[in-house]
Every structure is written in structure tokens, then in C-alpha cells.
């Protein structure tokens, strides 16, 4: 709670993450609260970035019963927030701003990225000025996640608002998988929403 993480991960050598750099990484945590955190300017150095490797301000992987709230995740060399293979998550009242997401023109990262797991709610957050999508929702490993809710968020001045990919259907998967409602969009330079049915080949995982 109420802490700051900045300038981390420039020279990460973690072989499991190809040198990606993180501000804070929480892996396989049961019951996690992140409240009032500022994470900025985290991610890999220029040489790694030019190889298409990005980082994340707040990386949460394989965890359950997670709350991320009232946090400012900005100016990252990569995404602001990653929720991967997590269960029962609420992310609300956060700002995800001005994160640089261009991994050699592959906009798979986002101001926030949700992938795998189940029962994840993204609510009342502000996504603004991200170079790439404000929010990415994906099924990278063809795990057939369920229970995603994206509700009452604001998406402004990103390249895209929400980017959904690898579910095999556009624009949105079935509501048992993804519910999108009440969001506000303004001035997203490419479009408010983007969708890729099978980004990595029909029914193929991307990892």
C-alpha cells in the first residue's frame, strides 16, 4: 500500500521473461491487495526494447483473490498492469497512462493486459495516452477463460480503447467469457475497439 516503484527492470536477465523488466512482480500469490501504488518508468533498457521485449509496471501472474485499486501505473516501457492466469480479480479506480507498448509493432501489450484465468473485473479505471491499446483482453494460450467484466471505464487518447484477440470471434466473445458495458471512449487515434479472431493461427496458442 502507498508505495512507489520506478526505474526498475532496465537490465533484467530473468531467462523466463526474455529480459523483460518489472516494477513489481507478484507470482502465485493467494490473497493480494495492491492499493495506492505508483509505478512508472519501469521496463527493459533500449537494447532489449529494440528486440521487441517490453516490461510491466505491476506484473501479477498465477495469483488468486486479488484487488488492485487506487493506483497510478504510468510511463512504463511496456504495460502498466498485467493480470495473467489469475482468478477472482478486481481492478478498480486505477489510472493507466502514457505507457509505451510498441513491441516491434505487435500491440499485444496494453495499458492493462488480461489473459487466462477467470472471474476478472476491470471497473472504473482510466486508460489514457497509451501508445497502443488502453486494455488488452486475450486468450494467448487458448485456455478458454471465462468471467471477464469490463465496465464503466474511460478510454481516451490511446491508439485503441480495447483490443480483444485469440478468442476466435469478433468483436466480442460470448457474454459468459466477456461482458463489456458502460465504458466511455474519446479521441482514440486508431479506433475505440480492435479485434483479432486468431492472432496466432486458428486455435493456436501464442506462447
Residue pairs with C-beta under 8 A, 6 or more apart in sequence:
1 33
1 34
1 35
1 36
1 37
2 35
2 36
2 37
3 36
3 37
3 38
4 37
4 38
4 39
4 40
5 23
5 24
5 37
5 38
5 39
5 40
5 42
5 57
5 58
6 23
6 38
6 39
6 40
6 41
6 42
7 41
7 42
8 21
8 22
8 23
8 24
8 42
9 20
9 21
9 22
9 23
9 42
9 43
9 44
9 55
9 77
10 21
10 43
10 44
10 45
11 19
11 21
11 44
11 45
12 19
12 20
12 21
12 22
12 44
12 48
12 55
13 19
14 20
18 53
19 44
19 48
19 53
20 43
20 44
20 48
20 53
20 54
20 55
20 56
20 78
21 42
21 43
21 44
21 45
21 48
21 55
21 77
21 78
22 42
22 43
22 55
22 56
22 57
22 58
22 59
23 39
23 40
23 42
23 55
23 56
23 57
23 58
23 59
23 76
24 34
24 37
24 39
24 57
24 58
24 59
25 59
25 60
25 61
26 32
26 34
26 58
26 59
26 60
26 61
26 63
27 61
27 62
27 63
28 61
28 62
28 63
29 60
29 63
29 64
29 66
30 63
30 64
30 65
31 64
31 65
31 66
32 60
32 63
32 65
32 66
32 67
33 66
33 67
34 58
34 60
34 66
34 67
34 68
34 69
34 71
35 67
35 69
35 70
35 71
36 69
36 70
36 71
37 58
37 71
37 72
37 73
38 71
38 72
38 73
38 74
39 57
39 58
39 71
39 72
39 73
39 74
39 76
39 80
40 57
40 72
40 73
40 74
40 75
40 76
41 75
41 76
41 77
42 55
42 56
42 57
42 76
42 77
42 78
43 49
43 54
43 55
43 56
43 57
43 76
43 77
43 78
44 53
44 54
44 55
44 77
44 78
49 77
51 104
52 103
52 104
52 106
53 103
54 77
54 78
54 79
54 101
54 103
54 109
55 76
55 77
55 78
55 79
56 76
56 78
56 79
56 80
56 81
56 82
56 109
56 113
57 73
57 74
57 76
57 79
57 80
57 81
57 99
58 68
58 71
58 73
58 80
58 81
58 82
59 82
59 84
60 66
60 68
60 81
60 82
60 83
60 84
60 86
60 89
61 82
61 84
61 85
61 86
62 84
62 85
62 86
63 86
63 87
63 89
64 86
64 87
64 88
65 87
65 88
66 83
66 86
66 88
66 89
66 90
67 89
67 90
67 91
67 92
68 81
68 83
68 89
68 90
68 91
68 92
68 94
69 90
69 91
69 92
69 93
69 94
70 93
70 94
71 94
71 95
72 94
72 95
72 97
73 80
73 81
73 94
73 95
73 96
73 97
73 99
73 111
73 112
74 80
74 95
74 96
74 97
74 98
74 99
75 97
75 98
75 99
75 100
76 99
76 100
77 100
78 99
78 100
78 101
78 103
78 109
79 99
79 101
79 109
79 110
79 111
79 112
79 113
80 96
80 97
80 99
80 111
80 112
80 130
81 91
81 94
81 96
81 111
81 112
81 113
82 112
82 113
82 115
83 89
83 91
83 112
83 113
83 114
83 115
83 117
83 120
84 113
84 114
84 115
84 116
84 117
85 115
85 116
85 117
85 143
86 116
86 117
86 120
87 117
87 118
87 119
88 118
88 119
88 120
89 117
89 119
89 120
89 121
90 121
90 123
91 112
91 120
91 121
91 122
91 123
91 125
92 121
92 122
92 123
92 124
92 125
93 124
93 125
94 112
94 125
94 126
95 125
95 126
95 128
96 111
96 112
96 125
96 126
96 127
96 128
96 130
96 134
97 111
97 126
97 127
97 128
97 129
97 130
98 128
98 129
98 130
98 131
99 111
99 130
99 131
99 132
100 131
100 132
101 107
101 109
101 110
101 111
101 130
101 131
101 132
101 133
102 131
102 132
103 109
107 132
107 133
107 136
107 159
107 160
107 163
107 194
108 136
108 138
108 140
108 165
108 199
108 206
109 132
109 136
110 130
110 132
110 133
110 134
110 135
110 136
110 163
111 127
111 130
111 132
111 133
111 134
111 135
111 158
112 122
112 125
112 127
112 134
112 135
112 136
113 135
113 136
113 138
114 120
114 122
114 135
114 136
114 137
114 138
114 148
115 136
115 137
115 138
115 139
115 140
115 141
115 145
116 139
116 140
116 141
116 143
116 145
117 145
118 145
118 146
118 147
119 146
119 147
120 145
120 147
120 148
120 149
121 148
121 149
121 151
122 135
122 148
122 149
122 150
122 151
122 153
123 149
123 150
123 151
123 152
123 153
124 151
124 152
124 153
125 153
125 154
126 153
126 154
126 156
127 134
127 135
127 153
127 154
127 155
127 156
127 158
127 161
128 134
128 154
128 155
128 156
128 157
128 158
129 156
129 157
129 158
130 158
130 159
131 158
131 159
132 158
132 159
132 160
132 163
133 158
133 159
133 160
133 161
133 162
133 163
133 194
134 153
134 155
134 158
134 160
134 161
134 162
134 188
135 150
135 153
135 155
135 161
135 162
135 163
136 162
136 163
136 164
136 165
137 148
137 150
137 162
137 163
137 164
137 165
137 178
138 164
138 165
138 166
138 167
138 199
138 206
139 145
139 165
139 166
139 167
140 166
140 200
140 205
140 206
140 207
141 205
141 206
141 207
142 166
142 203
142 204
142 205
144 177
145 177
146 176
146 177
147 176
147 177
148 177
148 178
148 179
149 178
149 179
150 162
150 178
150 179
150 180
150 181
150 183
151 179
151 180
151 181
151 182
151 183
152 181
152 182
152 183
153 183
153 184
154 183
154 184
154 186
155 161
155 162
155 183
155 184
155 185
155 186
155 188
155 192
156 184
156 185
156 186
156 187
156 188
157 186
157 187
157 188
157 189
158 188
158 189
159 188
159 189
159 190
160 188
160 190
160 191
160 192
160 193
160 194
161 183
161 185
161 188
161 191
161 192
161 193
162 180
162 183
162 192
162 193
162 194
163 193
163 194
163 195
163 196
164 170
164 171
164 172
164 173
164 178
164 193
164 194
164 195
164 196
165 195
165 196
165 197
165 199
166 196
166 197
166 198
166 199
166 200
166 206
167 173
167 177
167 178
167 197
168 197
168 198
168 202
168 203
169 197
170 195
170 196
170 197
171 193
171 195
172 178
172 180
172 195
185 192
198 204
199 206
200 206
